[in-house]
Amino acid sequence: MELRCKEMVDRLCGRGYDVLVLTSRHGARHVPWTRAHSEETAEKQKATRHGRGLGMRILYVTNFYPQHDLGGMEQLCQEAAEALKQRGHGMAVLTSHYGVRNTSATEPEVERSLYLEADLHHYRPLDFFLLRPWRERHNRRALRHAIDALQPDLVFVWGLWNLSQQLACWAERWMGPGRVAYAVAGYWFIEPNAHEAYWSRPANHLLPRLALAPARALALRMLARERQQHPLALRHVSTVSAHVRDRMAQAGRLPHGARVIYIGIDPAPFVEAAAARQPSDTLRLVYFGGLAEHKGVHTAIEALGLLRQQGRLAGMTLTIVGAGHPDYEARLRHLVEQQGLSAVVSFHGRVPRSEVPALLAGFDVFLFTSIWEEPIARTVMEAMASGLGVIASPVGGQREMLEDGVNCLTYAPGDAVELAERIAAVAGSRSLVARLAQAGRETVLQRFALRRMVDEYEAWLQEVSG
């Protein structure tokens, strides 16, 4: 029977299937499954699959993944993975256990076991010394298991924010730098990680500063040593905008260059939902996205407060859709009361992605208020596809899609006075809103469609996998 098992396994491997055998060590005097054997088998199977016209096997490594995600980029990872799967490519996802409450739930292609570097809202310094070493080992084992189980043609690192970069380093060591690809939608490689940011920040008061000094010095030495021990080759990098590429290049983190692949959306649900939009005498403003300081939502509230003081607020409402840091949410609610806007501004919690197109169909103008160098925002694309007029701060990669007076109106980031004037302009001219909305939708259809993005990722990953 054992010989028959071996014969069947050999036949399946010969037909291009990936097979991993788990058996006892009876009679074994050494460990036969070596890295070299694993790589040789993977290369043979890849050649067989490609010869039969089968697709790539892709292991996605990402910080978050739906249904437990923070926003657009994680949702985009799922959409890209599913689209490539429909084109015949195999997939598995290794992600964090963020948001997972039911450990018995099973997802055949998703493993939710990675530990994030830190809590999303409150850093716990003791965890750095007490739990982090164990968590790093756990993450390394999870990655090794995923690679051994799937035998991927390549590892596709999608989201590394709040994930240890040691994961990417181990992927490069085990797969080879030439078989690891990065989709970079942020500044993870050039900005301090959660630990470096905390331990580099001085305490506000003298006693805590003195008490933490030895621990801070030790933590920073450990982090610096880890940076040296786990360098990344970054052989294959794509960025979501030229802005991100240029910032990485200026920081010396792109030794092999990078390809710009703009993200995209499926415009069809948004266009379809917008067809049912009902006209209103009220100018219905909306912000949707994360609620955090760098998103600048307070600027919108301050702008409406200025319009109220000037007597130009009549006939306007603002709905804030989303969730985020509880302290910032509390600040926004307090600001609304302080500005006397309780009858004008309302808060709506986070909405499932499937409900976003219908939600946006109930508004006229989208306010994009970010005050940081946003790599590129998917929410702007969704608003444009929905036929909303857009008023936006031209930050970061947004400059590559926004044209002031053509497909949007722009204002200086954080400038409530200028934003108030832009809001007043669209309130006084519905024809302006319609013109901006039409141009915005054309921008998305021509340059930021999901199908175009998947085409480009597929072609690039096929180059990477050989």
Phi, psi and omega in degrees: 000323179295322179293322177296321177301315180296318179299318179295318179298315181298321180294317179296320178296322179295337179267004174099005179276149175268125183231132174239125183257127175248118184217179180284169178263018180306123177083355184277130177256352178206170179270111186282340186272092181261165178299319181297318179297318180299315182293321179296316179297317180299319180294319179296316181292324178296316179298321179294317181296315181295325178294331179268006178079017178275163186271187178285157169251118189242126172259114178271131174243120186210154183291318180226158179204134180306145013271007181246084186225172179256338183174210194298318186291323178292320177297323179294325177302314179297316182295319179293316180297316180293321179295318178291327176297318178297337178271007174100010180263137178283155183211152166211149183237128173247118186218180182280165177270018178306130175081353184280123178247328181258098184288349180274349180295139181243136174230110189307326186249006184234126175248115182254085185224352183287148173265135172286164181290325184204161173301145186293332187246330185222118180285136179246100187299326181295330179299331181299319182271325188269322187248333188300316180302317179295319180295322177298318178295319178299314180298320180296318178295320180297320179293317179299317180297317181295319179294316180295323183288318185270330188051060187288156171287330177202158171258129182249103181278115186260309183227119181247358179299128180068013167248145179294134177289350174299330177301312180296322179297315179294324176299318179294323181291317185279325182266336191095138183303332182285352181243024174235124180245148182236129170257106189259115181241025181196198185243035186301324187276352184235358178243157179299143174282182186301321181290314180298321180296317181291309187285345176272347183273123181290146177293153184284335185238156188297312184298310176300326180295317179291320182293324184272351186305311180297318180295321180296315181298317180295315181298317181293325176294318179298316182293320178295320179295321179295322177301320180288325184281340184233064178286154180247136178283326181050052183292320183235109184231134168241147178237155185279352178201160176295330179300314179296316178302314184293322179294320177294320180295318179297330179275001178075024183256012179234070182296337182247013181077185181206155177255133177272119174236104180294139177289171182207176178226162170274108186285342188304311181298327181286318178295318181296314181294323182295336180297338181264008181298132178261133179295154181214148175287341179272137173279109186264103179270148178217142165242132172223138184149194180287152178250100178208160185309315186289348177280346170068023182297332178300331179298321179295318179294318179297322179296317178293327176297321177296317179297325177295315179298329182271359181073026182244021185266348185304137176080022179232147170222155175230127175248128180255114185249123178142181179214168181180217182294127184300326180294320180289321177301317178297322178297318180297316181296321178294321180295322177299314179295318182298324181274359180069039186247017185300330180275352185250322185254131177232155181247135178234131181296184180296142183247136175304146185303324182296340182263354184297315181303315179294324178298311184294335180294348180265012182228171183246322187223135177257134177256116175257113196243014185304143178245004175248171184284076182302127180304309168181140190254128177287331182299325178296318179298317181294320178296318179295317178297331180280358180079024176270146166289148184237131169244123192218151170272125184278075183255148173052229181290350179298332180299339182276354178232345183265134174233107184301130179081354179250295178247008179188175166244136181248161176211158182293134182307130177079001183268096183293328180295312181293322178297319178300320179293322178294320178296317179298324180296315181287331178294330182269359183209095177293334178293326176296316178301313182297320181292316178297319182296318180296315179294323179296316180297320178297323178301314181293313182299324184275329190235340190230039177274146182299320183300318178298318180297314180296320177304314183290320177296317181299312181299318181293315181294327176294325173297317182296317184283350178084000000 
